[in-house]
């Protein structure tokens, strides 16, 4: 009986740790679709206006609240959505942590209802990941055929009029990148082994993401870059905007990880965001003191990670309140990437800025303790 119960538990559907956007926000997408009476491009689930509303948030006529997925200039989202309604592909460019992948996923979910047609770019991404591969058992048994062909996410998107995604495009080798040129310019993917081709149907487009700060980047050829409309995603303009982003994502992650709900931790989130902004900007928030910047990017995504880890510490090993001792170690790990150079930068920042700041004594002591 015990083994039977165990097998039933293993075979039961499991809730995903991190659901895809179209699953996590299915209610919002359905509400938008029901009230969206504006023109929609071919095979789009929503109109461009509704896609922008889904990303930026708002309240629908029936009172349904659409939560913001992206906090930033509205025009950036409008240009990105409009690009997908044309024959040009979209390239989301920005430093690490500017929500490129997040925006890419939500755009695909809103436009096509499916964000999973994804090619993850790495230095080892082969041409087959963008074009197609083969089922070698079928190939050896029957030779080249449609049945033996394994379509890539891009090929499937072309055939079905969907939105494909390519993450970290500049990490893909240059010769593999250029596989996209014919796809994006001619909207055709030749299959010479079969003397055939796949032609994209209306609704197909592609979203790529890239940053040029990481090492090992393969610059896009001019021919490929011309096939994209580039939209640069900036870092949050203000401290409050970044605090809002971090607070919202930490709350979502906390729910997905089943972390106990804690009292408001805005004070510590504000401190983490302030430290990150000052160190990456090279100057304190009031503009009075210049500081050295460490080697890391100290992105909003890293701030989210530090606070989420701090919440877990407070919930499981603390008193249930987010305190400086819960975030200090995470900040140290994010700032000190180069043990020699970054540790000097961090110690100097602690002594010249944090130590003298009103109301930050507990934070200073916690950071000194983990830095010792």
NORNOR-V654475 format. One record per residue. PHI is phi in degrees with one decimal (999 if undefined). PSI is psi in degrees with one decimal (none if undefined). D_CENTER is the distance of its C-alpha to the mean C-alpha in whole Angstrom. Layout:
BEGIN
phi = <PHI & PHI>
psi = <PSI & PSI>
d_center = <D_CENTER & D_CENTER>
END
This chain:
BEGIN
phi = <999 & -61.8 & -64.6 & -63.0 & -63.4 & -65.6 & -64.5 & -64.6 & -64.7 & -69.6 & -84.6 & -67.4 & -58.7 & -106.3 & -70.4 & -68.2 & -63.3 & -137.0 & -61.1 & -64.1 & -56.6 & -67.5 & -89.8 & -63.4 & -118.5 & -59.4 & -63.1 & -67.0 & -64.1 & -66.5 & -64.4 & -64.5 & -62.1 & -68.3 & -108.5 & -90.6 & -109.1 & -90.7 & -59.9 & -118.2 & -60.7 & -54.5 & 64.8 & -84.0 & -74.6 & -135.1 & -75.0 & -53.5 & -61.4 & -68.1 & -62.8 & -63.8 & -63.7 & -60.4 & -76.5 & -92.5 & 89.6 & 162.7 & -119.0 & -79.1 & -53.8 & -86.7 & 94.1 & -64.5 & -93.7 & -98.8 & -75.6 & -66.9 & -99.2 & -135.3 & -109.3 & 177.9 & -58.7 & -60.8 & -62.4 & -61.5 & -66.5 & -62.0 & -65.5 & -62.6 & -65.9 & -62.7 & -57.9 & -66.5 & -87.1 & -107.8 & -95.0 & -100.2 & -77.7 & -113.1 & -114.1 & -92.8 & -116.5 & 174.1 & -70.1 & -56.3 & 90.2 & -96.9 & 72.3 & -62.7 & -64.3 & -60.3 & -65.9 & -58.3 & -62.0 & -71.0 & -62.6 & -63.7 & -63.9 & -74.3 & -76.8 & -110.0 & 74.1 & -152.5 & -102.3 & -94.3 & -80.8 & -123.7 & -112.5 & -89.9 & -79.6 & -143.2 & -65.2 & -104.5 & -64.7 & -87.6 & -59.9 & -62.1 & -66.8 & -100.0 & -94.2 & -169.6 & -125.9 & -133.8 & -82.2 & -69.6 & -64.8 & -66.7 & -63.4 & -71.1 & -78.9 & -128.0 & 81.0 & -59.8 & -159.5 & -61.7 & -67.1 & -84.0 & -78.6 & -111.3 & -70.8 & -79.2 & -57.3 & -67.7 & -62.3 & -63.4 & -64.5 & -63.3 & -70.2 & -104.4 & 68.4 & -115.4 & -101.2 & -96.1 & -128.8 & -125.9 & -89.4 & 55.3 & -58.5 & -75.6 & -87.6 & -80.1 & -52.5 & -58.7 & -68.6 & -77.4 & -52.3 & -68.5 & -58.5 & -76.2 & -60.3 & -64.8 & -60.5 & -83.2 & -89.5 & -96.0 & 55.6 & -138.8 & -122.1 & -67.4 & -123.6 & -61.6 & -62.8 & -109.0 & 61.0 & -136.5 & -154.9 & -112.7 & -101.9 & -67.7 & -99.2 & -53.2 & 108.9 & -73.2 & -160.9 & -137.4 & -114.3 & -117.8 & -122.3 & -162.0 & -136.8 & -114.9 & -99.8 & -75.9 & -73.8 & 81.3 & -85.3 & -102.8 & -61.3 & -69.6 & -67.5 & -62.1 & -64.5 & -74.9 & -60.0 & -65.5 & -81.2 & -112.2 & -98.7 & -92.4 & -119.9 & -92.0 & -92.8 & -84.6 & -69.0 & -54.1 & -70.0 & -128.4 & -59.5 & -64.0 & -62.6 & -70.0 & -61.1 & -62.0 & -62.9 & -62.8 & -61.6 & -67.0 & -69.9 & -64.9 & -63.1 & -63.4 & -65.8 & -60.7 & -66.5 & -67.5 & -94.8 & 58.0 & -76.3 & -59.4 & -70.1 & -111.1 & -57.9 & -51.8 & -109.6 & -59.1 & -61.8 & -73.1 & -61.2 & -61.0 & -65.6 & -59.5 & -63.3 & -61.9 & -59.6 & -63.6 & -65.7 & -68.4 & -69.7 & -77.4 & -88.2 & 78.6 & -156.4 & -69.7 & -61.2 & -86.3 & 77.4 & -90.1 & -126.6 & -83.6 & -129.8 & -80.9 & -101.2 & -77.3 & -77.8 & -77.2 & -84.9 & 51.4 & -81.6 & -61.1 & -61.3 & -69.6 & -63.6 & -60.3 & -63.8 & -62.3 & -69.9 & -60.9 & -63.7 & -64.1 & -62.5 & -63.4 & -63.0 & -64.3 & -74.0 & -98.6 & -129.0 & -115.6 & -101.7 & 87.0 & -121.1 & -68.6 & -126.3 & -54.7 & -65.3 & -81.2 & -107.8 & -60.7 & -64.6 & -64.1 & -64.3 & -58.6 & -64.9 & -75.2 & -82.0 & -91.8 & -91.5 & -99.7 & -55.5 & -81.2 & -74.3 & -69.1 & -64.8 & -64.8 & -58.8 & -66.8 & -63.0 & -64.6 & -65.8 & -60.0 & -78.8 & -93.6 & -116.8 & -64.1 & -60.0 & -91.4 & -86.2 & -62.4 & 81.0 & -111.8 & -62.2 & -63.4 & -65.5 & -60.8 & -65.1 & -64.1 & -69.3 & -65.1 & -65.5 & -77.2 & -87.7 & -64.1>
psi = <-41.5 & -44.4 & -37.3 & -44.8 & -36.9 & -42.8 & -39.3 & -40.0 & -39.0 & -32.8 & -14.8 & 146.0 & 135.5 & 139.3 & 132.2 & 141.7 & -37.1 & 86.8 & 151.0 & 157.7 & -41.5 & -19.7 & -46.6 & -33.2 & 33.0 & -38.3 & -42.7 & -41.8 & -39.8 & -40.6 & -40.3 & -45.1 & -37.8 & -30.0 & 6.5 & 105.4 & 16.5 & 160.1 & 140.1 & 134.1 & 162.2 & 130.2 & 13.9 & 138.3 & -26.2 & 161.0 & 160.1 & -38.9 & -44.4 & -35.5 & -44.6 & -39.9 & -39.4 & -41.0 & -39.6 & -18.1 & 162.5 & -178.8 & 125.5 & 162.8 & -30.5 & 5.8 & -4.7 & 129.1 & 124.6 & 118.3 & 142.6 & 134.3 & -24.4 & 130.1 & 109.5 & -174.0 & 130.5 & -36.5 & -32.9 & -45.2 & -41.5 & -41.7 & -41.5 & -45.6 & -42.8 & -38.1 & -42.4 & -19.8 & -0.7 & -168.6 & 9.6 & 142.1 & 165.5 & 128.7 & 115.4 & 115.4 & 141.1 & 168.2 & 162.2 & 138.8 & 10.5 & 19.1 & 28.9 & -50.2 & -40.8 & -47.9 & -41.7 & -47.0 & -45.9 & -32.9 & -46.8 & -39.4 & -41.7 & -37.9 & -50.1 & -10.4 & 12.3 & 113.7 & 10.7 & -2.7 & 78.5 & 134.6 & 118.5 & 116.0 & 130.8 & 174.6 & -19.1 & 10.5 & 122.0 & 167.3 & -32.9 & -26.8 & -24.4 & -35.4 & -84.3 & 161.7 & -165.7 & 144.3 & 104.6 & -26.0 & -45.3 & -39.5 & -43.7 & -33.1 & -37.9 & -1.5 & 177.8 & 129.5 & 167.1 & -35.0 & -30.7 & -14.1 & 135.8 & 107.0 & 144.6 & 167.2 & -35.0 & -43.3 & -41.5 & -40.4 & -38.3 & -44.7 & -30.3 & -1.0 & 45.3 & 178.9 & 120.7 & 157.5 & 139.2 & 111.8 & 140.3 & 57.8 & -38.3 & -4.8 & -12.9 & 138.4 & 146.1 & -40.0 & -28.3 & -38.5 & -44.9 & -8.8 & -26.2 & -15.6 & -51.7 & -38.9 & -43.3 & -28.3 & -45.4 & -10.7 & 37.6 & 141.7 & 103.0 & 145.3 & 80.8 & -28.7 & -26.6 & 0.5 & 36.1 & -177.9 & 160.7 & 123.3 & 134.8 & 140.3 & 161.3 & 139.0 & -20.6 & 137.0 & 176.1 & 137.3 & 126.1 & 151.4 & 151.2 & 152.2 & 154.2 & 23.7 & -24.8 & 154.0 & 155.3 & 25.3 & 137.9 & 110.6 & 140.6 & 140.8 & 154.4 & -34.3 & -39.7 & -41.1 & -33.4 & -21.4 & -6.0 & 147.7 & 119.5 & 128.9 & 121.7 & 123.3 & 117.2 & 165.2 & 155.7 & 138.3 & -36.2 & 163.4 & -45.0 & -39.0 & -41.6 & -37.9 & -41.3 & -43.2 & -48.4 & -44.2 & -43.1 & -45.3 & -36.4 & -39.2 & -43.1 & -44.4 & -38.1 & -40.0 & -43.1 & -27.3 & 3.4 & 36.2 & 140.3 & 144.4 & 131.5 & 160.6 & 163.0 & 125.0 & 25.8 & -35.3 & -44.5 & -35.7 & -41.6 & -39.8 & -45.9 & -47.8 & -41.6 & -45.7 & -46.7 & -43.8 & -41.1 & -41.9 & -39.7 & -24.3 & -17.6 & 14.7 & 148.5 & 163.4 & -29.4 & -1.9 & 7.1 & -27.5 & 126.6 & 140.9 & 157.5 & 148.4 & 138.9 & 179.7 & -23.0 & 169.8 & -26.9 & 56.0 & 170.9 & -37.4 & -38.3 & -35.0 & -40.3 & -43.1 & -42.8 & -45.4 & -40.4 & -43.4 & -38.3 & -38.8 & -40.9 & -41.5 & -44.7 & -37.2 & -40.6 & -27.1 & 1.7 & -156.0 & 14.9 & 4.9 & 130.4 & 119.2 & 168.0 & -35.7 & -21.9 & -24.4 & -13.4 & -46.9 & -39.0 & -39.5 & -44.0 & -44.0 & -34.0 & -35.6 & -45.7 & 85.7 & -39.3 & 106.2 & -31.4 & -60.7 & -44.6 & -31.3 & -36.6 & -44.5 & -44.8 & -44.8 & -40.4 & -40.2 & -41.7 & -44.2 & -33.5 & -23.5 & -60.4 & -43.0 & -34.8 & -1.7 & 129.9 & 134.8 & 5.1 & 16.7 & -44.6 & -38.9 & -42.3 & -46.0 & -39.6 & -41.5 & -38.0 & -37.2 & -45.1 & -18.0 & -13.7 & none>
d_center = <44 & 42 & 41 & 40 & 38 & 36 & 36 & 35 & 32 & 31 & 31 & 30 & 26 & 24 & 21 & 18 & 16 & 13 & 14 & 12 & 11 & 15 & 16 & 15 & 16 & 19 & 21 & 19 & 19 & 23 & 24 & 23 & 24 & 27 & 28 & 26 & 29 & 28 & 28 & 26 & 25 & 26 & 24 & 22 & 22 & 21 & 23 & 21 & 22 & 21 & 17 & 17 & 18 & 16 & 13 & 15 & 17 & 21 & 24 & 26 & 30 & 30 & 29 & 25 & 23 & 19 & 17 & 14 & 11 & 10 & 13 & 14 & 17 & 18 & 19 & 16 & 15 & 18 & 18 & 15 & 17 & 20 & 19 & 18 & 21 & 23 & 24 & 21 & 18 & 15 & 13 & 11 & 12 & 11 & 12 & 9 & 8 & 8 & 5 & 5 & 3 & 3 & 6 & 7 & 7 & 9 & 11 & 12 & 13 & 15 & 17 & 18 & 17 & 15 & 12 & 13 & 15 & 13 & 14 & 12 & 14 & 16 & 19 & 21 & 19 & 23 & 24 & 24 & 20 & 20 & 24 & 25 & 27 & 30 & 32 & 34 & 36 & 37 & 37 & 40 & 42 & 42 & 40 & 38 & 37 & 34 & 34 & 34 & 31 & 27 & 25 & 21 & 18 & 19 & 23 & 22 & 20 & 23 & 26 & 24 & 23 & 19 & 16 & 15 & 12 & 12 & 9 & 11 & 14 & 16 & 16 & 18 & 22 & 23 & 25 & 23 & 21 & 24 & 24 & 22 & 25 & 27 & 24 & 23 & 26 & 29 & 26 & 28 & 28 & 31 & 32 & 35 & 36 & 37 & 38 & 36 & 32 & 30 & 29 & 26 & 27 & 26 & 23 & 21 & 19 & 16 & 12 & 11 & 9 & 11 & 12 & 16 & 16 & 16 & 19 & 20 & 18 & 20 & 21 & 21 & 24 & 26 & 26 & 23 & 21 & 24 & 22 & 19 & 19 & 17 & 15 & 14 & 11 & 14 & 13 & 15 & 18 & 20 & 20 & 21 & 17 & 15 & 17 & 17 & 13 & 13 & 16 & 14 & 12 & 14 & 16 & 14 & 14 & 17 & 18 & 17 & 18 & 22 & 22 & 25 & 25 & 26 & 27 & 26 & 24 & 23 & 26 & 24 & 20 & 22 & 23 & 20 & 19 & 22 & 22 & 19 & 20 & 23 & 23 & 20 & 22 & 26 & 27 & 28 & 27 & 30 & 31 & 34 & 33 & 31 & 29 & 28 & 24 & 23 & 22 & 18 & 16 & 16 & 12 & 11 & 9 & 12 & 14 & 12 & 13 & 17 & 17 & 16 & 19 & 21 & 21 & 22 & 25 & 26 & 26 & 28 & 30 & 30 & 32 & 29 & 29 & 26 & 28 & 27 & 28 & 25 & 23 & 25 & 24 & 21 & 21 & 24 & 21 & 18 & 21 & 24 & 22 & 25 & 28 & 31 & 29 & 27 & 29 & 31 & 29 & 28 & 31 & 32 & 30 & 31 & 35 & 34 & 32 & 31 & 35 & 36 & 34 & 35 & 34 & 32 & 35 & 33 & 30 & 32 & 34 & 31 & 29 & 33 & 33 & 30 & 31 & 34>
END
